[in-house]
Amino acid sequence: MARVKLAGVCVALLISSAVLLVYQAVTLRTTLTENANLQAEMIADNVSASVMFADARSTAEVLHSLGKVPYVEEVCIYTESGKLFAGYRKPGFDKHDHAVGSLAKATSQGKRLSLSDVFVASTISQNGKTLGYVVLVAGTSGMLAQLLHYGGFLVAASMCAIWIAFAVTSRMGMRIVQAEKKLEYLASTDPLTGLPNRRAFYEELDERLQDALASATRVALILVDLDDFKTINDTLGHGAGDDLLKHVAIALRQAVRKTDVVSRIGGDEFAVLVEAADHKAEGLATAERIARALARPFDLTRASVVATASVGVSVYPDDAEDVAALVSSADIALYAAKSTGKNVAVAFHPSMTVEAHRRARLETELRKAIDADALHLVYQPQFDCRTSQLIGAEALVRWTHPSDGEISPAEFIPVAEGSELIVALGQWVLRRACLDAARWNAEHDTAIHVSVNVSARQLRQAQFTEQVKAVLDESGLASPLLELELTESQLMANMAVGVEAMQQLRTAGVRLALDDFGTGYSSLSYLQSFPVNNLKIDRSFIRPLPQAGQPIVAAIISMARSFGIAVVAEGVEEPSQLAWLCDAGCDIVQGYLTGRPMPVAQFRELLGAEIC
Ligand SMILES: Nc1nc2c(ncn2[C@@H]2O[C@@H]3COP(=O)(O)O[C@H]4[C@@H](O)[C@H](n5cnc6c(=O)[nH]c(N)nc65)O[C@@H]4COP(=O)(O)O[C@H]3[C@H]2O)c(=O)[nH]1
């Protein structure tokens, strides 16, 4: 393209140079003709007297003085009858025919456009009477020399212009090539880690599958998702998060062969393509090596963090026959890895597709169930350890599926949490629980609180506090009788947002409880940051009591007390557990021993009851 443009510039310059040259030739010839005419008129004036007196010698002297005028080559004086009277010819000028018939030439050719000599004539007259004629021949050699110089200058200038145009075009061409390369790099590379990005990864995956098909080999797709990356990002800052991703990228590259492709395909998602796996098991072996490589501390600028990963792997053509199916099966395996407890590598198995389909079906049907008000709540009583009085109840959602029967919240809550569905579900539960609690307190003139589980997605909603206030207004439930249960891990996922929302809720008078305490980070510093009223010790800590596990439960109780936080023990099933907990200073108990989750009508009958 640049060459075509350059050729265009050359042709344009050539044409304009030719036009300028012709113009210059015309100008020079016109000037020469004018000068010659002027000169001939001057000669006619000067020789008129000599001609009149037929003084050829004087005339010749006048003509001789013309030797100094560079362009004059020959001058002839003719009598009126056309006879040559006198003449001058520059030395070396030997065109004899000029003299002969030059008068006629002068009158016929004086203004002709040509590069040959210029002939001009002037009339010699005295007192209005014609005495003869002057014919002057002006040479064009000087004009040609000037034209040659001018042409030379034009050629030099054109060459310069072409050279500059060439230099500029090739420089621009180089810049365009560089810019195109840079654009291509940016479009296909993740700027943070320098790894191929999602787009480049899919292109590569497509190519590799075609190669594998042609050579009858295998390709394993490994999807890597960092566990709790959000937590690290939120607690240590985005700089640390970026730093971690760079370390992970390096660790991944080191964990695989040079021919394998490592890409960053999402925020904390990486994909690895393992080429030509001879056995299906090779894919899983690489995936396990990756999981091990990532399960170690990474030294970031401000802290050392352990970023474990969930890894899912699927192999072409064993598990899938095309790109979409391969990605989907690796994704399913990744999901399985995450639900297995993270920090593991899981290979795809066809049975997982059944689970994935069930999850997708549950999601669709749960959405319909929420819209159709087909869910219901059960309430599990909570008792005060000191007074043995019923003081509250935890609302637990139940879903009786039209064909599948009872579906456990342990199954459908994670499905809802995987999408925005949990927001609608949570809002439904909150409203139903507040309406029920307001009603039972009004009927029995009691102040029994209701605890409602809140998911992180709900809490992250900007208008969550306003929604809670609206539900309290609608139901008429006093705000201190509503307790919202939040889990540590959910709060850690976005600490800043979580703490801010919690403070707004506390300002609105709502009570807060930290659920499942002990299963997540359980750090004192986190407990200090969360403005909670209650701390619920997870039932996994209660189960071994009183034979084992007392020190840890005793430590949690005393720690919570020192922060002025009440302790709720979940999952109390044995009288011995209850006795130990009450002795150890636990404030509230909840479990199958004191009451299983029950329908609201049954719960209302309990009001005023004591621990059995
Ligand atoms: N083995 C044993 N289990 C006991 C005992 N006492 C209570 N439980 C069970 O422990 C779970 C306590 O709820 P969670 O920790 O909040 O755990 C809940 C909660 O995380 C979630 N969930 C339930 N309802 C809701 C809801 O409305 N919203 C949200 N976001 N999550 C909910 O589902 C989880 C499971 O709920 P459920 O199946 O109802 O299971 C309930 C309850 O039935 C006991 O003595 N022994």
The ligand as a Tripos MOL2 file, in Angstrom:
@<TRIPOS>MOLECULE
LIG
   46    52     1     0     0
SMALL
NO_CHARGES

@<TRIPOS>ATOM
      1 N1        -27.5470  -32.5520   63.0900 N.pl3     1 LIG1
      2 C1        -28.2000  -31.5430   63.6730 C.ar      1 LIG1
      3 N2        -28.6520  -30.5280   62.8980 N.ar      1 LIG1
      4 C2        -29.3230  -29.5320   63.5240 C.ar      1 LIG1
      5 C3        -29.5440  -29.4950   64.8760 C.ar      1 LIG1
      6 N3        -30.2110  -28.3530   65.1890 N.ar      1 LIG1
      7 C4        -30.4000  -27.7030   64.0320 C.ar      1 LIG1
      8 N4        -29.8620  -28.3920   63.0030 N.ar      1 LIG1
      9 C5        -29.8140  -28.0280   61.5900 C.3       1 LIG1
     10 O1        -28.7130  -27.1690   61.4160 O.3       1 LIG1
     11 C6        -29.0020  -26.1710   60.4750 C.3       1 LIG1
     12 C7        -28.8540  -24.8420   61.1100 C.3       1 LIG1
     13 O2        -28.9370  -23.8680   60.2050 O.3       1 LIG1
     14 P1        -27.6770  -23.1520   59.5800 P.3       1 LIG1
     15 O3        -26.4110  -23.4610   60.2890 O.co2     1 LIG1
     16 O4        -28.0570  -21.7260   59.4810 O.co2     1 LIG1
     17 O5        -27.5750  -23.8130   58.1380 O.3       1 LIG1
     18 C8        -28.5840  -23.6240   57.2450 C.3       1 LIG1
     19 C9        -28.4350  -22.3770   56.4550 C.3       1 LIG1
     20 O6        -27.0760  -22.1380   56.1820 O.3       1 LIG1
     21 C10       -29.1590  -22.7020   55.1770 C.3       1 LIG1
     22 N5        -30.4740  -22.1080   55.2490 N.ar      1 LIG1
     23 C11       -31.6140  -22.6190   55.7470 C.ar      1 LIG1
     24 N6        -32.6090  -21.7310   55.5980 N.ar      1 LIG1
     25 C12       -32.0700  -20.6270   55.0160 C.ar      1 LIG1
     26 C13       -32.5990  -19.3530   54.6160 C.ar      1 LIG1
     27 O7        -33.7400  -19.0440   54.7960 O.2       1 LIG1
     28 N7        -31.7070  -18.4740   54.0160 N.ar      1 LIG1
     29 C14       -30.3980  -18.8000   53.8250 C.ar      1 LIG1
     30 N8        -29.6120  -17.8870   53.2610 N.pl3     1 LIG1
     31 N9        -29.8880  -19.9620   54.2090 N.ar      1 LIG1
     32 C15       -30.7170  -20.8730   54.7930 C.ar      1 LIG1
     33 O8        -29.2550  -24.0760   55.0630 O.3       1 LIG1
     34 C16       -28.5300  -24.6720   56.1360 C.3       1 LIG1
     35 C17       -29.1390  -25.9770   56.5020 C.3       1 LIG1
     36 O9        -30.3910  -25.7780   56.9930 O.3       1 LIG1
     37 P2        -31.2230  -26.9770   57.6270 P.3       1 LIG1
     38 O10       -31.1200  -28.1520   56.7390 O.co2     1 LIG1
     39 O11       -32.5350  -26.4380   57.9750 O.co2     1 LIG1
     40 O12       -30.3930  -27.2860   58.9060 O.3       1 LIG1
     41 C18       -30.4460  -26.4430   60.0280 C.3       1 LIG1
     42 C19       -31.0110  -27.2110   61.1860 C.3       1 LIG1
     43 O13       -32.1070  -28.0380   60.8510 O.3       1 LIG1
     44 C20       -29.0510  -30.5840   65.6730 C.ar      1 LIG1
     45 O14       -29.2000  -30.6520   66.8750 O.2       1 LIG1
     46 N10       -28.3810  -31.5750   65.0090 N.ar      1 LIG1
@<TRIPOS>BOND
     1     1     2 1
     2     2     3 ar
     3     2    46 ar
     4     3     4 ar
     5     4     5 ar
     6     4     8 ar
     7     5     6 ar
     8     5    44 ar
     9     6     7 ar
    10     7     8 ar
    11     8     9 1
    12     9    10 1
    13     9    42 1
    14    10    11 1
    15    11    12 1
    16    11    41 1
    17    12    13 1
    18    13    14 1
    19    14    15 2
    20    14    16 1
    21    14    17 1
    22    17    18 1
    23    18    19 1
    24    18    34 1
    25    19    20 1
    26    19    21 1
    27    21    22 1
    28    21    33 1
    29    22    23 ar
    30    22    32 ar
    31    23    24 ar
    32    24    25 ar
    33    25    26 ar
    34    25    32 ar
    35    26    27 2
    36    26    28 ar
    37    28    29 ar
    38    29    30 1
    39    29    31 ar
    40    31    32 ar
    41    33    34 1
    42    34    35 1
    43    35    36 1
    44    36    37 1
    45    37    38 2
    46    37    39 1
    47    37    40 1
    48    40    41 1
    49    41    42 1
    50    42    43 1
    51    44    45 2
    52    44    46 ar
@<TRIPOS>SUBSTRUCTURE
     1 LIG1         1 GROUP 0 **** ****
